[in-house]
Amino acid sequence: QLQLTMSEKDELTRSLEMFQNQLQEKESEIKRKISEYKDRLLQAEKEHQDALTEANRKNEGEIEACHEKISSLEHFIRSQKLEIEHLKSNKEQLNNSLKEANQALGELLKTKVR
């Protein structure tokens, strides 16, 4: 009976050791996978951050180009407004000169008719 019990004990011990080894292997496999997933996650986060940085850089460049274009257009509009004012002033002077010339012509015609 003792020998049978000892034999069963040895068998159970071997089974337990085998089970513990399997558990350790599973645990190692799970830890390896976790490490692998963490590495992949870090890589994905880095790629995402790089993409965001690049997009921000590109957007800032486009925004700067738009600001420069707006500034250029504002300058153009100011110069066109000045040109319009100058042309209005010239038109007024020409209209006044034309009136004076017409009056002088009228005077000359009256003088000629007499």
C-alpha positions as CSV (number, residue, x, y, z in Angstrom):
1,Q,0.0,0.0,0.0
2,L,2.8,2.4,0.9
3,Q,4.6,1.6,-2.3
4,L,1.5,2.2,-4.3
5,T,0.9,5.5,-2.5
6,M,4.6,6.5,-3.1
7,S,4.2,5.6,-6.7
8,E,1.0,7.7,-7.0
9,K,2.8,10.5,-5.2
10,D,5.7,10.3,-7.7
11,E,3.3,10.3,-10.6
12,L,1.4,13.2,-9.2
13,T,4.7,15.1,-8.6
14,R,5.7,14.5,-12.2
15,S,2.3,15.6,-13.4
16,L,2.5,18.7,-11.2
17,E,6.0,19.5,-12.5
18,M,4.9,19.0,-16.1
19,F,1.8,21.2,-15.5
20,Q,4.1,23.9,-13.9
21,N,6.4,23.7,-16.8
22,Q,3.5,24.1,-19.2
23,L,2.3,27.1,-17.1
24,Q,5.7,28.7,-17.2
25,E,5.9,28.2,-21.0
26,K,2.4,29.8,-21.4
27,E,3.4,32.6,-19.1
28,S,6.6,33.2,-21.1
29,E,4.6,33.1,-24.4
30,I,2.1,35.6,-23.0
31,K,4.8,37.9,-21.7
32,R,6.6,37.8,-25.1
33,K,3.3,38.6,-26.9
34,I,2.6,41.5,-24.5
35,S,6.1,42.8,-25.2
36,E,5.6,42.5,-28.9
37,Y,2.2,44.3,-28.8
38,K,3.8,47.1,-26.7
39,D,6.5,47.5,-29.2
40,R,4.0,47.6,-32.1
41,L,1.9,50.1,-30.1
42,L,4.9,52.3,-29.5
43,Q,5.8,52.1,-33.2
44,A,2.3,53.0,-34.2
45,E,2.2,56.0,-31.8
46,K,5.5,57.2,-33.1
47,E,4.3,57.0,-36.7
48,H,1.1,58.7,-35.8
49,Q,3.1,61.5,-34.0
50,D,5.4,61.8,-37.0
51,A,2.4,62.1,-39.4
52,L,0.8,64.8,-37.1
53,T,4.1,66.7,-37.0
54,E,4.5,66.6,-40.7
55,A,0.8,67.6,-41.3
56,N,1.2,70.5,-38.8
57,R,4.4,71.7,-40.6
58,K,2.7,71.5,-43.9
59,N,-0.3,73.4,-42.6
60,E,1.8,76.1,-41.0
61,G,3.6,76.6,-44.4
62,E,0.3,76.8,-46.2
63,I,-1.0,79.3,-43.6
64,E,2.1,81.4,-43.9
65,A,1.7,81.4,-47.7
66,C,-1.9,82.5,-47.3
67,H,-0.9,85.3,-44.9
68,E,1.6,86.5,-47.5
69,K,-0.9,86.4,-50.3
70,I,-3.5,88.3,-48.1
71,S,-0.8,90.9,-47.3
72,S,0.1,91.2,-51.0
73,L,-3.6,91.6,-52.0
74,E,-4.2,94.2,-49.3
75,H,-1.2,96.2,-50.6
76,F,-2.5,95.9,-54.1
77,I,-6.0,97.1,-53.0
78,R,-4.5,100.1,-51.2
79,S,-2.5,101.0,-54.3
80,Q,-5.6,100.6,-56.5
81,K,-7.6,102.8,-54.2
82,L,-4.8,105.5,-54.4
83,E,-4.8,105.2,-58.2
84,I,-8.6,105.6,-58.3
85,E,-8.4,108.7,-56.1
86,H,-5.7,110.1,-58.4
87,L,-7.8,109.3,-61.5
88,K,-10.8,111.0,-59.9
89,S,-8.8,114.1,-59.1
90,N,-7.4,114.1,-62.7
91,K,-10.9,113.7,-64.1
92,E,-12.2,116.6,-62.0
93,Q,-9.3,118.8,-63.2
94,L,-9.9,117.8,-66.8
95,N,-13.7,118.5,-66.4
96,N,-12.9,121.9,-65.0
97,S,-10.4,122.6,-67.8
98,L,-13.0,121.5,-70.3
99,K,-15.6,123.8,-68.8
100,E,-13.1,126.7,-68.9
101,A,-12.2,125.8,-72.5
102,N,-15.9,125.6,-73.5
103,Q,-16.6,129.0,-71.8
104,A,-13.6,130.5,-73.6
105,L,-14.8,129.1,-76.9
106,G,-18.3,130.5,-76.2
107,E,-16.8,133.9,-75.6
108,L,-14.7,133.7,-78.8
109,L,-17.7,132.7,-80.8
110,K,-19.8,135.5,-79.4
111,T,-16.9,137.9,-80.2
112,K,-16.6,136.5,-83.7
113,V,-20.4,136.8,-84.4
114,R,-20.4,140.5,-83.4
